[in-house]
Structure formats: structure tokens, C-alpha cells
Amino acid sequence: MKRTDHVRKRNLKRKVKDIKEAKMKKRGRKEGHKKETSAKKAKKSKEPEAPVLYEDPPDKMTSKDGRSANMKITSWNVDGLRAWVKKNGLDWVREEAPDVLCLQETKCSEKALPAQITSMPEYPHKYWAASNDKEGYSGVAMLCKTEPLKVTYGIGKEEHDKEGRVITAEFPNFYLVTAYVPNASRGLVRLDYRKTWDVDFRAYLSELDIQKPLVLCGDLNVAHQEIDLKNPKGNKKNAGFTPEEREGFSQLLAAGFVDSFRELYPEQANAYTFWTYMMNARSKNVGWRLDYFLLSSSLLPGLCDNKIRNKAMGSDHCPITLHIAV
């Protein structure tokens, strides 16, 4: 073999080797880049945040003016009384043992009430309101250990009262009103009706308040401030958080009534009473505060506590309990 051929072959081998090494280096850089990119992606896709839960603090049983609580009232939207009874809701009630139990969204006519609740000896005085037109719609109830002086139904306006949304009990020192306020509904199709309701209901409560101070409890179907729901930005056009509904609530407060929970816990976030059944909202505590105890301002000195019993199951709402000295 000529020397020149040998040199050519050697040079060719070197070139092939150099090309292979260059390819390997390039591949290495690509793989390194891939690893770096996937590491960056891993950093960007954070672990889902742990839900921020609300722990109901120990019950306060003494009022600001030093009196001991002598009245315990519980309110619960049961989202269907018959289903709630089957889910052992009454076991929780017996444990809580309020003086008065107020229920909303019972969805049950009086003739269809389950015997487990109609026969409860703890509450000998029971009062029911249901929708006249629709079976399985709306409805409220009030169960009392002590007989009220007087009980009335509705607010004196047929367009509202036919849906069975209000019961009022008169006691010696105050009125107790339980209400299931109408929902503005999906697409806000009942928002105009809701605005009319807010005006008429406020007038009704103001008239009562002239005679005696009152406690209003129930599902008022509005989260008043941004602190009262998990996702305020995404819900400004949804039922329960529209400007109109929030303004209606503000006007109720301006008429001389006090949101007892916010009075006691003005900065408390993540305290909700309703969670949709969808998307594991309750376990994530993605909720709304829709259930309230409002008090006439003259009852405020006797306010002891407003509890959110968010561990009680059986509905898409949880019960709330008021301790008050009256």
C-alpha cells in the first residue's frame, strides 16, 4: 500500500471518530437540556396546596355585659329533611341539644314528615311551613322545647308566602325568625324576584323590630363580603355573590341588624357553612358562608357566641349555633 493511501485512511478514521464524538456531545447536551427543562417544569407544577380549614373554637358562654347564655338556637339547611333524617342528622341534634332547632330547605310537606322527627319528645312544640305549589321544594321548620307565645307563617305577602320560606315565633323577650331566602338561581333568572324579596323581607323585619328585638336565622343565600367565600373573583356574576344580593344584605344591616359571626370574628377567613357536592369542595374547604344569625342591635350586649359546626355531616350545609343571654 502506498504511503499516501495509508495517510488518507488514517485521516478518514479520525474524521469518523471526531464526527461520532461530536454527535455524542450534542446528544449529551440535549439530554442535559431535557433534564433541566423537566426539572424546571417540576418546579413550576407545585404540589397542590393543603386546604385551609376552619376550627370552631371552644364555645363562649358569657356575654360582653357579663351575663351567662340562657338561650341556645341551632339553624341548619338540611337540603331535604327525609334524606337528612336517614343520614342520622337527628343524632347530631340530640347531642347539640339546642333550645330551638330551625331547619331550612326541608323539601317536605307536613303529611310526608318522617316519624323520627314528628315524634321527638325533646321538642314538644313543632312548626312546619312548606311550598303550596311545588312538592319537594323550599320549606322551613322550627322545633321548640318551650312553647312560644305566638307563631306566624310568612311575611304577609302571598307572592312570597306560597313558597313556605318563613316562620316567626314570639318569645317573652324577643322574636325568632327562621328563613330560607330565595336563590337568584343559575343564570340569575330569579334575581329580580330576589331583589323584591329583599325589600319586602327587610320591611317585615323592621316592623317586628319596632315591637320587640329579634333574632333572624337561616340560609340567607348570600355571601356578604369577599371574606365569606373561597373564590370571590370568580363568583361576582353568580347567584349568592352578585352586587345586588350583597347590597340587599348591606341594607338589612343598615336597618339596625348585626351579623353576629362577623361581630365576634371580624377577620376570620375560611369559615364557611356551604360547600357544593362537586369537586370534593368540602374536603378542600372551598365554600361559602350563607347561613347566619342576625340580631337586632339592642340584643348585641347579650351575644355570647356564634358557632359554625362544620364537622357535622348530612347536608351540603353545616349547622350553626347561637349562644345568647336574653
N, C-alpha and C positions, 0 to 999 in steps of 0.2 A: 504494500500500500504506500502511495506517495505520502510525503510528509504533509503536503497541503490538505489532502483528504482527511488525514488524522486530526489536523487542527480544526477543520470545518466540523467534524463530528463532535469534537470536544466542546467547541463553541455552541453547537446546537443543543447538546446536553445541558450546558449551563443555562441557555435561554429557557429551555423547557422547565428546568428546576426553578429559575427565577420567576417564571410565569406561575408555576404551582404555588410557590411561596407567597407571591403577591395575591393570588386568589384566596389562599388560606387566611392571610392577614385581613383581606377585605371581608371575608366571611366572619372572622372573629370580631371585626369592628361592628358588623351588622348585628351579630348576636348580642354583643355588648350593648348596642343601642336598644335592641329589643328588650333586654333585661331592664335597662334604665327606664325605658318608656313604661313597661309593665309595672315597675316599682313606683313610678310617678302616678300611674293610674290607680294603683292600690292605695296610695296616699290620698288621692282625690276622693275615691269612693270610701268615705268614712264608715265606720261601724254605725249602725242605726242607734240613735240616742235612746238611752233608757228613759221610760216615761216618768214625768214628774208627777207624783201622786200627792193627794191631799190627805193628811192625817187629822181626823177630827179630834181636837184637843179635849181634855177632861171637862166635864160639864161644870159650868159656873152656876152656883145655886143661890147667889146673893146679888141683889140689885145695887145700882150705884148709890141709892139712898139707904142702903143697909138692911133692906127687908129680905126675908127668905122667900124663895119661889113657892107659890101656893097653887099654881096652875101649870099643867103640862099639856101641850097641844101638839099632836103629830099630824102632818099633812103628807099625802102620798098619791101621786098619779100612778094608778095600778095598771094602766094600759089593758083593761079588760078584767073585770072583777072575778069572773069564773075561772079564767086561766090563772090569775094571781092566787086564788084560794088553792088551786091544785098544786101550785109551786110553793105551798107552805107559808104564804105571806102572813097568815094569822098566827103562826108560831112566833114570828118576829114581833108582831103587835103585842102578844101576851107578855113577851119578855120586856118590851119597851114600856108597856102599861101606861099609856097616856090617859089623862082625864077625859080628853076628847080626841077622837080619831076622825080626820077629814080625808075623804077619798075623792079623786077625780078620774075622769075618763073610765067610768065603771062599765060602760057599754052594755048595760043590763037593765031591763025593765023590772019593776018590782015583783011581778009574778014569776020571773025567772031567777030570782036571787037564790044562791046556794044555801042550803040549810045550815051549813057550818057557820055562816055569819049571822043569819037571822036568829039563830038560837043562842048566840053568845050571851051568857049570863052576866059577864063583866060589864056589858053595855046594855042596860035595860031600855034605854031611850035611843031609838034609831030612826033616822030620817033619810028619805031617798028622793032623788029627782032624776027623771030620765027624759030623753027626747020623745016628743009626742009623735013626730013624723017618721023617724027612722029607728028601727030596731038595731041594737048593737052600735049606737053612735052616742058620743058625748056622755053625759050623766055624772052626777056627784052624789056623795053620801056624807052623813055626819052621825057618828055614834058617840053617845054621851053617858058617862057614869051618873051624872046628876041631871035631873030634868031641867031644861031651860024654862024661863018664864014664858017664852013665846017662840014659835018657829014659823018662818015665812019662806016662800019659794019664788025665785026670780027677782027681777028688779022693777016690775010694774010696766014692762013694755013687751007686748006679745011677740014682736019680731025676734026678740032675744030669748024670751022665756020659754018658747016652744021647744028649744033645744036642751033644756034641763041643765043649766050651767051654774046656778047659784042657789045656795041655801044660807039663810041668816038665822042665827039663834041669839035670842036676847037673854043675857045673864044679869044678875043684880048690878054689877059694876061696869059692864061693857057688852058690846055686840061682838059676836064671832061670825064672820062671813067666810064661807069657802066657795071658791070659784074655779071653773075651768074656762079660761078665756079663749075665745075662738082663734084658731090658727089662720094666718093670712093665706096659707096653702101654697102648694107648688105653683110656680108661675105667678104668684101673688094675686090669684084670681079673686080672693076674698079680702084683699087689702082695704078696699073702700068700705066694705061692711065692718071690718075690724076698726077702722077709724071712727065710724059711727058708734060702735060698741064702746070704744074708749071714752068718748064724750058722755054717753048715757050712763055708763057704769060709774064714772067719776062723779057725776051729778047725784047718783043714788047714794054713793058712799058719803059724799059731803052732807047730804040731808040726814043720814044716820048720825054722823059725827056731831051734828048740832045737838042731838038728843043725848047721846052717850058716846064716850070714846069707843073705838072699835079695833079689832084685830082682823086683818084680811089675810087669808092663807090660800095657797093653791098653786096650780100651774098657770102662771100669768103669760106664758108663751112669748116672752121677750127676754133677751139678754141685754141688760140696760147699757152697760159700758163695755169697752174692749176687754177689760179685765175679766168679764163674765163669760167669755168663751175662748176656746183654744185658738181658733183661726179667724180673727176679726176681719182681716183684709179680704179673705176670700168669700166672706158671707154678707157683704154690705147690701147685696141685692136679693138676699134670700129671706124667706119668712122667719121672723123672730129676731132679725137684726137690721131691718130697714130703718132709715131715718125717721119715717112716720111712726113706726111702732115704738121706737126709743123715745121719741118726742112725747108720745102719749103717756109713757111711763114717767117721764120727767114732769109732765103736767100734773100727774097724780101725786107725786112727791111735793110739788109746789102747792098743792091744795091742802097740805098740812099732814101728810103721812110720811113715815120714815121706814126705809129698808133696814130692818133690824140686823141683818147679817153684815151689811156694809157699815152700819153704825158701830158694830163691835169689832169688825175686822176690815178696816178701810183699805188696806194694802194687800189683802190675802188673794194671791193668784192661784190658779189651778183648782179652785173649789167649784165643782160642777154638780148638777143634780140630774142631768140627762145626757145619755150617750146613745147614738144610733146603734142599731144591731149590726150594721155593716162594718166591714174592715177592722174588726176587733177594736172598735173605738173605745170600749170601756176599759179593756186591759191596758190600752195605751194612754188612757185618760184624755182622749180627745173629745171634750164635752162642752156643755152649755149650762149656765145657771139660769133655769127657767122657773124654779119653784121658790116661793118667797113667803115670809111673814112681814107684812106691812103693819105698822102701828100708828094710831093717832098720836100726834106729838105729845099729848098730855099723859100717855101711858109710858113714855120713854123712861122716866125715873125708876119704874118698876121692872125694866127689862133686865133679865139675868143672862140668858144665853140663847143663841140660835144655832142648833146643831145640824150638820149635814151628815147623815148616816150612810155614807157611800159604800159601806161594806154589805148593806142589806140588799139581797137579790130578789128577783121575782118580777121585775118590770124593767123597761128601758129608762125609767126614772128611779131615783132613790128617795127614801123618806127624809123629811126634815122635821125637827122638833124644836118647839119654843118653850123655854122656861121663863115664867114671868110672875111677878108679885102684883096682884090686882085687888 
